[in-house]
Amino acid sequence: MTTQDSPKPSVLIVGAGCWGLATAYTLASSGYTKVTVLEKDDVVPSRFSAGNDLNKVIRAEYADNFYTDLSVRAIRKWQTDPLYKPHFHQNGFLNVTSESAPQATKDVVTNYLTSIRGHPAFEGQVSTVHGAEEIKKVAPAFTGPTAGWSGYFNKLAGYAHSADASKAVYDACVKLGVNFVLGRDNGEVTELVYDTISSRRVCVGVKTRGNQIYHADKVILALGADVPGLIPQLGPQVTGRCWGVVHIQLTPEEARPLRGIPVTNVRDLAFFFEPDEATNKLKFCHMGGGFTNFALSQNGLSLPYEKLEDSQFIPLDDESYIRKLLQEVFPQFADRPLIDKHLCWFADTIDSDYIIDYVPDTNSSLIVLSGDSGHGFKMLPIFGEFVKEILERGSQNIAKWQWKDDTKQKSTGTWRGDTATQELSKIPRA
Ligand SMILES: Cc1cc2nc3c(=O)[nH]c(=O)nc-3n(C[C@H](O)[C@H](O)[C@H](O)COP(=O)(O)OP(=O)(O)OC[C@H]3O[C@@H](n4cnc5c(N)ncnc54)[C@H](O)[C@@H]3O)c2cc1C
């Protein structure tokens, strides 16, 4: 009997966010017939998932070619696979800084450009853009001055409607027979269940808030920024962090001329997307250093607020960056109310590397998928393969994705080299 023919283990996946869904879909498509997903929200996409959003950038420029190559592979699937293609919009990615950006931020954009120059996938896809005239050639719908904007335009990029893509993967999982258990009582896991088998400590299942116990041969945790709450020993490697996200409401007439604009990241101000097709909302996010929440924690962890209502604000400074950006790009909307304010949480590692590995001292029974570091959604079409690989091999041999026991430093300082992290409890809110 080959490994392919041997009976597949039963699998419990905790968390139906981006990585949990991707994993369930790949396993269920590969002959795993006993896959159960537990999710604390009572809907999928979950309102707690970072991936439940109007849009996420799909781009492949990374300082590390390892992620560039993976992202190019993911983009090919976004472009061609009937499951993902309807949700992918290859509008291009305009990555720039404004005239008054700090030099360190300008350097970050230059480094991105350098990283993809010479990579065969980007041949003929990338051009530098300097000043208002060149910006207007790439995005004629921008009505503001955009004076001194400088950076590049990458055509091999765009965005995915991430809530719709997540829903599509969920529906596909249901069709393949994946069992979903949703809601606070039966779907929210509060404890891992261990047993000793042949003198070895093994995770044999999970317990939910309503005291339901689920057993499986393999348990996979895909809890986003919440994961250190369940396995605090991950704390030194992973910090829960968030960014503020807002929308402005456009009318259909206002949205029409903006159809097809590129995803635009003015790195020192904020990034935005074309208006959402269904709602005509424009989304903005100031991606600064991110915010931590150590204040509530009893054991030195930064974790998301438990209740959704508590995450429904943005830092006051973010609002001023977004207003400034609106003046620069769409002055006609500069005073429009910011709506749907919320914090979006991710699991950050010091080196931005994912953690896809077995938890030590569990005898290959418990896998953790964490450390998305704010760049995990683009991998939706291929992420499940990463997990299937280690599930079947019994270990992780990609060093950068391994559990790093020796991590002494917490990722609490500057974020990606140009902006500092702040603690939520110490900042004014909008
Ligand atoms: C503002 C922002 C912008 C981003 N932009 C991009 C981008 O442009 N491109 C990109 O590629 N990525 C982006 N990301 C990152 C991307 O969203 C994440 O990498 C991705 O969602 C990670 O998937 P995940 O499954 O690990 O976590 P999530 O998608 O957050 O899912 C975690 C799930 O676990 C569930 N859960 C938590 N605790 C429990 C429990 N105890 N029991 C049961 N269920 C539980 C939650 O309800 C949730 O459904 C962004 C993130 C943020 C915050």
PDBQT file of the ligand as one rigid body, heavy atoms in Angstrom, charges set to zero:
ROOT
HETATM    1  C1  LIG A 501      -5.715  45.257   8.097  1.00  0.00    +0.000 C 
HETATM    2  C2  LIG A 501      -5.167  44.001   7.494  1.00  0.00    +0.000 A 
HETATM    3  C3  LIG A 501      -4.829  44.010   6.151  1.00  0.00    +0.000 A 
HETATM    4  C4  LIG A 501      -4.330  42.859   5.552  1.00  0.00    +0.000 A 
HETATM    5  N1  LIG A 501      -4.021  42.913   4.238  1.00  0.00    +0.000 NA
HETATM    6  C5  LIG A 501      -3.562  41.815   3.619  1.00  0.00    +0.000 A 
HETATM    7  C6  LIG A 501      -3.267  41.875   2.239  1.00  0.00    +0.000 A 
HETATM    8  O1  LIG A 501      -3.463  42.922   1.613  1.00  0.00    +0.000 OA
HETATM    9  N2  LIG A 501      -2.814  40.743   1.640  1.00  0.00    +0.000 N 
HETATM   10  C7  LIG A 501      -2.609  39.576   2.332  1.00  0.00    +0.000 A 
HETATM   11  O2  LIG A 501      -2.170  38.598   1.733  1.00  0.00    +0.000 OA
HETATM   12  N3  LIG A 501      -2.893  39.496   3.645  1.00  0.00    +0.000 NA
HETATM   13  C8  LIG A 501      -3.359  40.583   4.299  1.00  0.00    +0.000 A 
HETATM   14  N4  LIG A 501      -3.657  40.534   5.632  1.00  0.00    +0.000 N 
HETATM   15  C9  LIG A 501      -3.392  39.300   6.370  1.00  0.00    +0.000 C 
HETATM   16  C10 LIG A 501      -4.451  38.228   6.213  1.00  0.00    +0.000 C 
HETATM   17  O3  LIG A 501      -5.745  38.723   6.448  1.00  0.00    +0.000 OA
HETATM   18  C11 LIG A 501      -4.102  37.127   7.197  1.00  0.00    +0.000 C 
HETATM   19  O4  LIG A 501      -2.772  36.720   6.917  1.00  0.00    +0.000 OA
HETATM   20  C12 LIG A 501      -4.996  35.910   7.136  1.00  0.00    +0.000 C 
HETATM   21  O5  LIG A 501      -6.340  36.276   7.332  1.00  0.00    +0.000 OA
HETATM   22  C13 LIG A 501      -4.531  34.904   8.192  1.00  0.00    +0.000 C 
HETATM   23  O6  LIG A 501      -5.393  33.816   8.228  1.00  0.00    +0.000 OA
HETATM   24  P1  LIG A 501      -5.620  33.011   9.591  1.00  0.00    +0.000 P 
HETATM   25  O7  LIG A 501      -6.519  31.888   9.240  1.00  0.00    +0.000 OA
HETATM   26  O8  LIG A 501      -4.312  32.734  10.230  1.00  0.00    +0.000 OA
HETATM   27  O9  LIG A 501      -6.361  34.050  10.570  1.00  0.00    +0.000 OA
HETATM   28  P2  LIG A 501      -7.831  34.639  10.451  1.00  0.00    +0.000 P 
HETATM   29  O10 LIG A 501      -8.222  34.809   9.034  1.00  0.00    +0.000 OA
HETATM   30  O11 LIG A 501      -7.868  35.844  11.333  1.00  0.00    +0.000 OA
HETATM   31  O12 LIG A 501      -8.772  33.514  11.064  1.00  0.00    +0.000 OA
HETATM   32  C14 LIG A 501      -8.687  33.083  12.396  1.00  0.00    +0.000 C 
HETATM   33  C15 LIG A 501      -9.995  32.360  12.723  1.00  0.00    +0.000 C 
HETATM   34  O13 LIG A 501      -9.899  31.684  13.978  1.00  0.00    +0.000 OA
HETATM   35  C16 LIG A 501     -11.150  31.822  14.651  1.00  0.00    +0.000 C 
HETATM   36  N5  LIG A 501     -10.899  31.609  16.078  1.00  0.00    +0.000 N 
HETATM   37  C17 LIG A 501     -10.115  32.336  16.904  1.00  0.00    +0.000 A 
HETATM   38  N6  LIG A 501     -10.097  31.801  18.134  1.00  0.00    +0.000 NA
HETATM   39  C18 LIG A 501     -10.893  30.703  18.092  1.00  0.00    +0.000 A 
HETATM   40  C19 LIG A 501     -11.234  29.699  19.050  1.00  0.00    +0.000 A 
HETATM   41  N7  LIG A 501     -10.764  29.733  20.301  1.00  0.00    +0.000 N 
HETATM   42  N8  LIG A 501     -12.049  28.697  18.657  1.00  0.00    +0.000 NA
HETATM   43  C20 LIG A 501     -12.533  28.632  17.384  1.00  0.00    +0.000 A 
HETATM   44  N9  LIG A 501     -12.232  29.560  16.443  1.00  0.00    +0.000 NA
HETATM   45  C21 LIG A 501     -11.407  30.569  16.781  1.00  0.00    +0.000 A 
HETATM   46  C22 LIG A 501     -11.562  33.252  14.311  1.00  0.00    +0.000 C 
HETATM   47  O14 LIG A 501     -12.931  33.462  14.549  1.00  0.00    +0.000 OA
HETATM   48  C23 LIG A 501     -11.176  33.323  12.834  1.00  0.00    +0.000 C 
HETATM   49  O15 LIG A 501     -12.219  32.870  12.009  1.00  0.00    +0.000 OA
HETATM   50  C24 LIG A 501      -4.140  41.667   6.294  1.00  0.00    +0.000 A 
HETATM   51  C25 LIG A 501      -4.470  41.645   7.651  1.00  0.00    +0.000 A 
HETATM   52  C26 LIG A 501      -4.976  42.789   8.262  1.00  0.00    +0.000 A 
HETATM   53  C27 LIG A 501      -5.288  42.742   9.711  1.00  0.00    +0.000 C 
ENDROOT
TORSDOF 0
